[in-house]
Structure formats: C-alpha cells, structure tokens
Amino acid sequence: WGRGADSFISMIYERLILMRDLMAADGSIYVHCDWRVNHLLRSVMNEVFGHRHFVNEIVWRRKQAQAWSADQFGVTNDTLFYYSRGEAHTFKPIYSRD
C-alpha cells in the first residue's frame, strides 16, 4: 500500500464494516496482514467486530526470513486474524489425508 499505514487502515476500516454487515450471523472472517500493520489492524477489527468476537490469531513462519539490511533481524512471520460475526460461529476444520 503506497499511501502509508494511516491510509491503509482508513481504507480497510470501511471495507471491514461492509463485510461485517454482509456476513451471516454465524459467519467468520480471516484477515491476513504483516508486521507493519498487524497491531493497527487488530485494533480496527476489535472496533468493527467487538473484542469478544476475536477467535484467534494465527501466526505462520516463512521458510526464509526477509531482511532488508545486514544490521537487523529478518521478518519471519505473517499473521491471520480470525473474528466471528456473532456469538455462535461455524468452524469447519481442514482435514488432510495422510
């Protein structure tokens, strides 16, 4: 997003409100973000969906860290925020065939 974090958060706030209003009562939403805005996005999602509807924060590690210079640690993870629309939400686990 080339216009900065404030512009991004303003844009995503409006879209999250629209998505919430279109969701079923038992619906849920997953939103992906990186380290630059995850703290801001979680605050916005708490405001839009309510902190009681926060279900989980899913963090996954990348195979290789991204470092922009030799004098800092590389970025190794991304985040998914999982929120529900209401008190009762539908969760469908993913099964793998081993």
C-alpha positions as CSV (number, residue, x, y, z in Angstrom):
1,W,0.0,0.0,0.0
2,G,1.8,3.1,-1.2
3,R,0.0,5.8,0.8
4,G,1.1,4.8,4.2
5,A,-0.4,2.9,7.2
6,D,-3.0,5.6,8.1
7,S,-4.4,5.5,4.6
8,F,-4.5,1.7,4.6
9,I,-6.2,1.5,7.9
10,S,-8.8,4.0,6.8
11,M,-9.5,2.1,3.6
12,I,-9.7,-1.3,5.4
13,Y,-11.9,0.0,8.1
14,E,-14.7,0.9,5.6
15,R,-14.4,-2.5,3.9
16,L,-14.5,-4.4,7.2
17,I,-17.7,-2.6,8.2
18,L,-19.2,-3.6,4.8
19,M,-18.1,-7.2,5.1
20,R,-19.5,-7.4,8.7
21,D,-22.8,-6.1,7.5
22,L,-22.9,-8.7,4.7
23,M,-21.9,-11.7,6.8
24,A,-24.3,-14.2,8.1
25,A,-25.0,-14.2,11.9
26,D,-22.8,-17.3,12.3
27,G,-20.2,-16.1,9.8
28,S,-16.5,-15.6,10.4
29,I,-13.7,-13.7,8.7
30,Y,-9.9,-14.3,8.3
31,V,-7.7,-11.2,7.5
32,H,-4.1,-11.6,6.5
33,C,-1.5,-8.9,7.4
34,D,2.2,-8.5,8.1
35,W,4.2,-6.9,10.8
36,R,3.8,-3.3,9.5
37,V,0.1,-3.1,10.4
38,N,-0.9,-6.1,12.5
39,H,-1.2,-4.1,15.7
40,L,-3.3,-1.4,14.0
41,L,-5.5,-3.9,12.1
42,R,-6.3,-5.9,15.3
43,S,-7.5,-2.6,17.0
44,V,-9.7,-1.9,14.0
45,M,-11.1,-5.4,13.9
46,N,-11.8,-5.2,17.7
47,E,-13.7,-1.9,17.0
48,V,-15.7,-3.3,14.0
49,F,-16.4,-6.9,15.3
50,G,-16.0,-6.4,19.0
51,H,-13.2,-7.8,21.1
52,R,-15.5,-10.6,22.3
53,H,-15.7,-11.8,18.7
54,F,-11.9,-12.3,18.4
55,V,-11.5,-16.0,17.9
56,N,-7.8,-16.5,17.2
57,E,-4.5,-15.0,15.9
58,I,-2.8,-17.4,13.6
59,V,0.9,-16.8,13.0
60,W,2.9,-18.7,10.5
61,R,6.6,-18.8,9.9
62,R,8.1,-18.2,6.5
63,K,10.7,-20.6,5.2
64,Q,13.2,-17.8,4.8
65,A,13.4,-14.5,6.7
66,Q,13.3,-11.3,4.7
67,A,16.0,-8.9,5.8
68,W,16.4,-5.5,4.2
69,S,19.8,-4.9,5.7
70,A,22.5,-6.8,7.5
71,D,22.1,-4.8,10.7
72,Q,18.6,-6.1,11.6
73,F,16.7,-9.3,12.1
74,G,14.7,-10.6,9.2
75,V,11.0,-10.8,9.1
76,T,10.0,-14.4,9.6
77,N,6.2,-14.5,10.0
78,D,2.8,-13.2,8.9
79,T,-0.5,-13.0,10.8
80,L,-4.1,-14.1,10.2
81,F,-6.8,-12.6,12.4
82,Y,-9.9,-14.7,12.9
83,Y,-13.1,-13.0,14.0
84,S,-16.7,-14.1,14.2
85,R,-19.8,-12.1,13.4
86,G,-21.7,-13.2,16.4
87,E,-21.5,-15.4,19.5
88,A,-22.1,-18.6,17.5
89,H,-19.9,-19.1,14.6
90,T,-19.3,-22.0,12.2
91,F,-15.8,-23.6,12.2
92,K,-15.0,-26.2,9.6
93,P,-11.7,-27.9,10.3
94,I,-9.4,-28.8,7.4
95,Y,-8.6,-32.5,7.3
96,S,-5.6,-33.9,5.5
97,R,-5.2,-37.4,4.0
98,D,-2.1,-39.0,5.3
